[in-house]
């Protein structure tokens, strides 16, 4: 029987998966692409005008004459069924809302997206919707939620901190991994290689504080407005802008506003932060870069950082502090800074009882090493804590959620109970078991793939091998109806 899937978030380097899927008897009647050159790369692979191919530039660009011919407005059934996820979808849509659309305008866009995706699904009847990450921009979440409503398969390719490995999940809440019994039965894992050079290289390139502070100097902020060309149009453009070819003056103005806010927020954070007392008992909570998939949607009901900080603060044992440190990359956001932070965010942070904002120059690994526990929504800090034998309290759907030593918390009560046990020495992390878990994840529960365009030049994986692995994972999922480990 012929099979077909929708692909969302196809980047240029992934275009070869179209041919790889076709060799396995799987067609792609609908795809969305992102990033400069991605649509052209997919066009070359598809070699047909019958396929609906959308670039997500220009406010998601899902409306075309071909779509208009099949478009039907959203039905009451779909609107009501998707109501539980509507708030999250609207927040995702607002991430790209650089033109300042009102809530009413965003909701109108949301309703049209329901109609567009329902029309496409009804016409092409996909066996699965494949998302090359997780739904996080609004338009993708609508497709994902409709697929779930229909009982169709969804397949997400999630980033992990395991070198050159991607997790294949059936949904946002689905985290693959070995059982405790499987981990216990595995061979001892000494010595353990936790290193991930690709991830470390990419992350360090984003966190050079000397470069960040130079960009946010008065001169650095003003430089965003300089240049002789103003009227010409810019092409290609950052993928999240509303216009596919904005005028240079508009882009420079957006850059100026974003960098100015970054500067103001960094000044505010510098003013409220202090050096840590490593001898005091504390829980460490490193802030996520936002907006980002690690909080929305993978944080679930705990996608709001201030809410999580307030929850941990209320659960602290007597005499303990909560050390909170901002992520350096937050001040690289430019366009998206206003969607993740504000001056009021830092003012609110400073007012939460027993919370101590820590100077951004203090190394995160030093804070982890001396912490009684690490709290996170889904961050890599939880994985780093496990490697040091320190318990991570995880609120969201982190990729390492099933690792031995992780404590899943969902409110003040569960957090307080976990911290009380930690304070009494009743909780211990066995690093050997963590190493066994890591090896099992590499061997059975993740696949060798390139996660995103930014990693292409860093990875050892060849593009052709990536394409074949991608297609094989899709075929396995379709054939097995989502059962068992993908490997």
C-alpha positions as CSV (number, residue, x, y, z in Angstrom):
1,X,0.0,0.0,0.0
2,X,1.3,3.4,-0.9
3,X,2.3,5.6,2.0
4,X,2.6,9.4,2.3
5,X,3.8,11.8,5.0
6,X,3.9,15.5,5.5
7,X,7.3,16.9,6.4
8,X,7.6,20.1,8.5
9,X,10.8,22.1,9.0
10,X,12.7,20.8,6.0
11,X,16.1,22.5,5.8
12,X,18.2,22.6,2.7
13,X,20.6,19.8,3.9
14,X,17.6,17.5,4.5
15,X,16.2,17.7,0.9
16,X,17.7,14.4,0.0
17,X,15.3,12.6,2.3
18,X,12.6,13.0,-0.3
19,X,14.5,10.7,-2.7
20,X,15.4,8.3,0.2
21,X,11.7,8.1,1.2
22,X,10.5,7.5,-2.3
23,X,12.9,4.6,-2.6
24,X,11.0,3.1,0.3
25,X,7.6,3.7,-1.3
26,X,6.8,6.9,0.7
27,X,5.6,10.1,-1.0
28,X,5.7,13.6,0.4
29,X,2.7,15.5,-0.9
30,X,3.1,18.4,1.6
31,X,6.3,19.9,3.0
32,X,7.3,23.2,4.7
33,X,10.8,24.5,4.5
34,X,12.9,27.0,6.4
35,X,16.2,28.7,5.9
36,X,17.7,30.3,2.8
37,X,17.9,28.0,-0.2
38,X,15.8,25.3,1.4
39,X,12.7,25.6,-0.8
40,X,14.9,25.5,-3.9
41,X,16.7,22.4,-2.6
42,X,13.4,20.6,-2.0
43,X,12.1,21.7,-5.4
44,X,15.1,20.0,-7.0
45,X,14.4,16.8,-5.1
46,X,10.7,16.8,-5.8
47,X,10.8,17.6,-9.5
48,X,7.0,18.0,-9.6
49,X,4.5,20.8,-9.4
50,X,1.9,18.6,-7.8
51,X,3.4,18.7,-4.4
52,X,2.5,21.5,-2.0
53,X,5.8,23.0,-0.8
54,X,5.7,26.0,1.6
55,X,8.5,28.2,2.8
56,X,7.8,29.4,6.3
57,X,9.2,32.8,5.6
58,X,6.7,35.7,5.3
59,X,4.6,34.8,8.3
60,X,4.5,31.1,7.5
61,X,3.6,31.6,3.8
62,X,1.1,28.7,3.8
63,X,-1.4,30.4,1.6
64,X,-1.0,29.8,-2.1
65,X,-3.4,29.7,-5.1
66,X,-3.3,25.9,-5.0
67,X,-4.2,25.9,-1.3
68,X,-6.9,28.5,-1.8
69,X,-8.7,26.1,-4.2
70,X,-9.0,23.4,-1.5
71,X,-9.3,25.7,1.6
72,X,-12.2,25.3,3.9
73,X,-12.6,27.4,7.1
74,X,-12.0,25.8,10.4
75,X,-14.9,23.8,11.7
76,X,-16.4,24.1,15.2
77,X,-15.4,20.5,15.9
78,X,-11.7,21.2,15.2
79,X,-11.7,24.6,17.0
80,X,-13.2,23.0,20.2
81,X,-11.0,19.9,20.0
82,X,-7.9,22.0,19.7
83,X,-8.9,24.5,22.5
84,X,-6.7,22.9,25.2
85,X,-3.6,23.6,23.0
86,X,-4.8,27.0,21.7
87,X,-2.9,29.1,24.4
88,X,0.4,27.4,23.6
89,X,-0.1,27.8,19.9
90,X,-0.9,31.5,20.2
91,X,2.2,32.0,22.3
92,X,4.2,30.2,19.7
93,X,2.8,32.4,16.9
94,X,3.7,35.4,19.0
95,X,7.4,34.4,18.9
96,X,7.6,35.6,15.3
97,X,5.2,38.6,15.9
98,X,7.7,41.4,15.1
99,X,5.1,43.6,13.6
100,X,3.1,43.7,16.8
101,X,-0.1,41.9,15.8
102,X,-2.8,42.1,18.4
103,X,-4.1,39.0,20.2
104,X,-7.2,39.2,18.0
105,X,-5.1,39.2,14.8
106,X,-3.0,36.3,16.0
107,X,-6.2,34.3,16.8
108,X,-7.5,35.1,13.3
109,X,-4.2,33.7,11.9
110,X,-4.6,30.7,14.2
111,X,-8.1,29.9,12.9
112,X,-7.0,30.2,9.3
113,X,-4.1,27.8,10.0
114,X,-6.6,25.3,11.4
115,X,-8.5,25.5,8.1
116,X,-5.4,25.3,5.9
117,X,-4.1,22.2,7.7
118,X,-7.4,20.5,7.9
119,X,-8.0,21.1,4.2
120,X,-4.6,19.6,3.3
121,X,-5.1,16.6,5.6
122,X,-8.5,15.8,4.2
123,X,-7.3,15.9,0.6
124,X,-4.0,14.0,1.0
125,X,-4.8,11.8,4.0
126,X,-1.2,11.5,5.3
127,X,-0.2,8.4,7.2
128,X,2.0,10.6,9.4
129,X,3.2,14.1,10.1
130,X,6.9,14.3,10.4
131,X,8.5,17.3,12.3
132,X,12.2,17.8,11.9
133,X,12.4,19.1,15.6
134,X,9.3,19.7,17.7
135,X,6.3,21.9,17.1
136,X,7.3,25.4,18.3
137,X,6.3,28.1,15.9
138,X,2.5,27.8,16.0
139,X,1.8,26.8,12.4
140,X,3.5,23.5,13.1
141,X,1.7,22.9,16.3
142,X,-1.7,23.2,14.5
143,X,-0.7,20.4,12.1
144,X,0.6,18.3,15.0
145,X,-2.5,18.8,17.1
146,X,-4.8,18.0,14.2
147,X,-2.8,14.8,13.5
148,X,-3.2,13.7,17.1
149,X,-6.9,14.5,17.0
150,X,-7.3,12.2,14.0
151,X,-5.2,9.5,15.5
152,X,-2.6,9.8,12.8
153,X,1.1,9.1,13.6
154,X,3.4,12.0,14.5
155,X,7.1,11.6,14.4
156,X,9.5,14.2,16.0
157,X,13.2,14.3,15.5
158,X,14.5,15.7,18.8
159,X,18.0,17.1,19.7
160,X,20.0,15.3,22.3
161,X,23.4,16.1,23.9
162,X,24.7,12.7,22.7
163,X,27.3,13.2,20.0
164,X,25.7,13.0,16.5
165,X,22.5,11.3,17.9
166,X,18.9,12.3,17.5
167,X,15.9,11.0,19.5
168,X,12.9,9.8,17.4
169,X,9.7,10.4,19.4
170,X,6.0,9.9,18.8
171,X,5.0,13.1,20.5
172,X,6.1,16.0,22.8
173,X,5.5,14.0,25.9
174,X,7.1,10.8,24.5
175,X,10.6,10.3,25.7
176,X,12.3,7.1,24.6
177,X,14.9,5.2,26.6
178,X,15.8,2.0,28.4
179,X,13.9,0.8,31.5
180,X,15.6,0.7,34.9
181,X,15.8,-3.0,34.6
182,X,17.5,-2.8,31.2
183,X,20.0,-0.3,32.6
184,X,20.8,-2.5,35.6
185,X,21.4,-5.5,33.3
186,X,23.7,-3.6,31.0
187,X,27.5,-4.1,31.1
188,X,29.4,-1.7,33.4
189,X,30.3,1.4,31.5
190,X,33.8,2.4,32.8
191,X,35.4,4.5,31.4
192,X,32.4,6.7,30.4
193,X,32.7,9.1,27.5
194,X,30.2,11.8,28.1
195,X,31.8,14.3,25.7
196,X,29.9,15.7,22.8
197,X,32.4,17.9,20.8
198,X,29.8,19.0,18.2
199,X,27.4,20.3,20.8
200,X,30.1,21.9,22.9
201,X,31.7,23.6,19.9
202,X,28.3,25.0,18.8
203,X,27.3,26.1,22.3
204,X,30.6,27.8,23.1
205,X,30.4,29.8,19.9
206,X,27.2,31.4,21.3
207,X,28.5,32.1,24.8
208,X,31.6,34.2,24.4
209,X,30.9,37.0,26.9
210,X,33.6,39.3,25.6
211,X,32.0,39.3,22.2
212,X,28.5,39.7,23.6
213,X,29.5,42.7,25.8
214,X,31.3,44.3,22.8
215,X,28.1,43.9,20.7
216,X,26.1,45.5,23.5
217,X,28.3,48.5,24.0
218,X,26.9,51.8,23.0
219,X,29.0,51.7,19.9
220,X,27.9,48.2,19.1
221,X,24.2,49.0,19.5
222,X,24.5,52.1,17.3
223,X,26.4,50.2,14.6
224,X,23.2,48.3,13.7
225,X,21.8,51.6,12.2
226,X,24.8,52.5,10.0
227,X,25.3,51.8,6.3
228,X,24.7,53.5,3.0
229,X,22.0,51.2,1.7
230,X,18.6,51.7,3.2
231,X,16.0,51.4,0.5
232,X,17.1,48.2,-1.2
233,X,15.6,44.9,-0.2
234,X,17.6,42.3,1.7
235,X,17.8,38.8,0.3
236,X,18.1,36.2,1.7
237,X,16.6,37.2,5.1
238,X,16.6,35.6,8.5
239,X,13.8,33.0,8.2
240,X,11.6,34.3,11.0
241,X,10.9,37.8,9.5
242,X,7.4,38.5,8.3
243,X,8.6,39.7,4.9
244,X,10.7,37.4,2.7
245,X,12.5,40.4,1.2
246,X,12.4,43.2,3.8
247,X,14.0,46.6,3.2
248,X,17.4,47.0,4.7
249,X,16.3,50.0,6.8
250,X,13.5,47.9,8.4
251,X,15.9,45.1,9.2
252,X,18.4,47.5,10.7
253,X,15.7,49.1,12.8
254,X,14.6,45.8,14.2
255,X,18.2,44.9,14.9
256,X,18.7,48.2,16.7
257,X,15.6,47.7,18.9
258,X,16.5,44.1,19.7
259,X,20.2,44.9,20.5
260,X,19.2,47.9,22.6
261,X,16.8,45.8,24.7
262,X,19.6,43.2,25.1
263,X,21.8,45.9,26.4
264,X,19.2,47.2,28.8
265,X,18.4,43.7,30.1
266,X,22.1,42.9,30.6
267,X,22.6,46.1,32.5
268,X,19.6,45.2,34.7
269,X,20.8,41.7,35.2
270,X,24.3,42.9,36.1
271,X,22.7,45.2,38.7
272,X,20.8,42.5,40.5
273,X,23.3,39.6,40.3
274,X,26.1,38.8,42.7
275,X,28.9,36.3,43.2
276,X,27.9,32.9,44.7
277,X,28.7,31.7,48.2
278,X,29.8,28.1,47.3
279,X,29.8,27.1,51.0
280,X,26.1,27.8,51.4
281,X,23.5,25.1,50.6
282,X,21.8,25.9,47.3
283,X,19.9,24.6,44.4
284,X,21.1,25.7,41.0
285,X,18.6,26.8,38.3
286,X,20.2,28.0,35.0
287,X,17.8,29.9,32.8
288,X,17.0,28.6,29.3
289,X,17.6,30.7,26.2
290,X,14.1,31.8,25.2
291,X,12.0,31.6,23.1
292,X,13.2,28.1,22.4
293,X,11.8,24.5,22.2
294,X,13.3,23.6,25.6
295,X,10.6,25.6,27.4
296,X,7.8,25.8,24.8
297,X,6.6,23.2,24.1
298,X,8.9,20.7,26.0
299,X,8.3,22.4,29.3
300,X,4.6,21.4,29.1
301,X,2.7,23.1,31.9
302,X,6.0,24.4,33.2
303,X,7.0,26.4,30.2
304,X,7.2,29.7,32.2
305,X,10.6,30.2,33.8
306,X,9.4,32.6,36.6
307,X,6.7,30.1,37.5
308,X,9.3,27.3,37.9
309,X,11.6,29.5,39.9
310,X,8.8,30.5,42.3
311,X,7.9,26.8,42.6
312,X,11.4,25.7,43.6
313,X,11.8,28.7,45.9
314,X,8.7,27.7,47.8
315,X,10.0,24.2,48.1
316,X,13.5,25.0,49.5
317,X,14.5,23.5,52.8
318,X,15.2,26.0,55.6
319,X,18.4,27.9,55.1
320,X,18.8,26.9,51.4
321,X,19.1,29.4,48.5
322,X,18.1,29.1,44.9
323,X,21.0,30.3,42.6
324,X,19.7,31.5,39.2
325,X,22.0,32.3,36.4
326,X,21.1,33.8,33.0
327,X,22.1,32.1,29.8
328,X,24.7,34.2,28.0
329,X,23.1,33.4,24.6
330,X,20.0,35.2,25.8
331,X,21.8,38.4,25.0
332,X,22.5,37.3,21.4
333,X,18.8,37.2,20.6
334,X,18.4,40.6,18.8
335,X,15.1,40.0,17.0
336,X,13.6,37.7,19.6
337,X,14.9,39.2,22.8
338,X,11.5,40.8,23.6
339,X,9.8,37.4,23.2
340,X,12.0,35.8,25.9
341,X,12.9,38.5,28.4
342,X,12.1,42.0,29.5
343,X,13.2,44.5,32.2
344,X,10.2,43.5,34.3
345,X,11.3,39.8,34.1
346,X,14.5,40.7,35.9
347,X,12.7,42.9,38.4
348,X,10.4,40.1,39.2
349,X,13.3,37.6,39.5
350,X,15.0,39.9,42.1
351,X,11.9,39.9,44.2
352,X,11.3,36.2,44.6
353,X,12.2,35.0,48.2
354,X,15.5,33.1,48.6
355,X,16.5,33.6,45.0
356,X,20.0,34.8,44.3
357,X,20.8,35.9,40.7
358,X,24.4,34.9,39.9
359,X,26.9,36.9,37.9
360,X,26.8,35.8,34.3
361,X,30.6,35.4,34.3
362,X,30.4,32.6,36.8
363,X,30.9,29.2,35.1
364,X,27.9,26.9,35.1
365,X,30.0,23.8,35.7
366,X,31.4,25.4,38.9
367,X,27.8,26.1,40.1
368,X,26.7,22.5,39.3
369,X,29.7,21.0,41.1
370,X,28.9,22.6,44.4
371,X,25.0,22.4,44.2
372,X,22.9,20.2,46.4
373,X,20.6,19.7,43.4
374,X,20.1,21.2,40.0
375,X,16.6,22.3,38.9
376,X,15.7,22.7,35.2
377,X,12.8,22.6,32.8
378,X,14.6,20.5,30.2
379,X,18.1,22.0,30.1
380,X,21.5,20.3,29.5
381,X,22.5,21.3,33.0
382,X,20.4,18.4,34.3
383,X,22.4,16.0,32.1
384,X,25.7,17.5,33.3
385,X,24.5,17.2,36.9
386,X,24.0,13.4,36.5
387,X,27.6,13.0,35.2
388,X,28.7,14.5,38.6
389,X,26.5,12.3,40.7
390,X,24.1,15.2,41.4
391,X,20.3,14.8,41.3
392,X,18.5,16.9,38.7
393,X,14.9,18.0,39.4
394,X,13.3,18.1,35.9
395,X,9.9,19.8,35.2
396,X,9.5,19.2,31.5
397,X,10.1,16.5,28.9
398,X,13.9,16.5,28.8
399,X,15.5,14.0,26.3
400,X,17.3,12.4,29.3
401,X,14.1,12.1,31.4
402,X,14.4,8.3,31.7
403,X,18.1,8.4,32.9
404,X,18.8,6.9,36.3
405,X,18.9,9.6,39.0
406,X,16.5,12.0,37.3
407,X,13.7,13.2,39.7
408,X,10.6,14.3,37.8
409,X,8.7,17.1,39.7
410,X,5.4,18.7,39.0
411,X,4.8,21.3,41.8
412,X,5.8,22.6,45.2
413,X,4.9,19.4,47.0
414,X,6.9,17.0,44.8
415,X,9.8,19.4,44.7
416,X,9.8,19.9,48.4
417,X,9.7,16.1,49.0
418,X,12.6,15.6,46.7
419,X,14.7,18.3,48.3
420,X,14.0,17.0,51.8
421,X,15.2,13.6,50.8
422,X,18.3,15.1,49.2
423,X,19.0,17.2,52.3
424,X,18.9,14.0,54.4
425,X,21.3,12.1,52.1
426,X,18.6,9.7,51.0
427,X,19.1,10.3,47.3
428,X,22.2,9.2,45.4
429,X,23.1,9.2,41.7
430,X,25.1,6.2,40.5
431,X,27.3,7.6,37.7
432,X,28.0,4.0,36.5
433,X,24.3,3.5,35.8
434,X,24.2,6.8,34.0
435,X,27.0,5.6,31.8
436,X,25.2,2.4,31.1
437,X,22.1,4.5,30.2
438,X,24.2,6.6,27.8
439,X,25.6,3.6,26.0
440,X,22.1,2.1,25.6
441,X,20.8,5.4,24.3
442,X,23.6,5.5,21.7
443,X,23.1,1.9,20.7
444,X,19.3,1.4,20.7
445,X,17.3,4.5,21.4
446,X,18.8,7.3,19.2
447,X,19.8,7.4,15.6
448,X,22.9,8.9,13.9
449,X,21.5,12.1,12.3
450,X,22.3,15.8,11.8
451,X,19.9,17.8,13.9
452,X,20.0,21.2,12.2
453,X,21.8,23.3,9.6
454,X,24.0,24.8,12.2
455,X,25.6,21.4,12.9
456,X,26.3,20.4,9.3
457,X,29.9,21.7,9.3
458,X,30.6,20.3,12.8
459,X,29.4,16.7,12.5
460,X,31.2,13.7,11.1
461,X,28.0,12.3,9.5
462,X,27.7,12.5,5.7
463,X,24.5,14.1,4.3
464,X,23.7,11.0,2.3
465,X,23.9,8.8,5.5
466,X,21.7,11.3,7.3
467,X,19.1,11.1,4.5
468,X,19.0,7.3,4.6
469,X,18.7,7.2,8.4
470,X,15.9,9.8,8.4
471,X,14.0,7.7,5.8
472,X,14.6,4.5,7.6
473,X,13.3,5.9,10.9
474,X,10.1,7.1,9.1
475,X,9.6,3.7,7.5
476,X,10.2,1.9,10.8
477,X,7.6,4.1,12.5
478,X,5.0,3.7,9.8
479,X,5.4,-0.1,9.7
480,X,5.5,-0.6,13.5
481,X,2.8,2.0,14.2
482,X,5.1,3.6,16.8
483,X,6.0,0.6,18.8
484,X,9.3,-0.1,20.5
485,X,12.7,1.6,20.2
486,X,13.8,3.1,17.0
487,X,17.4,2.2,16.1
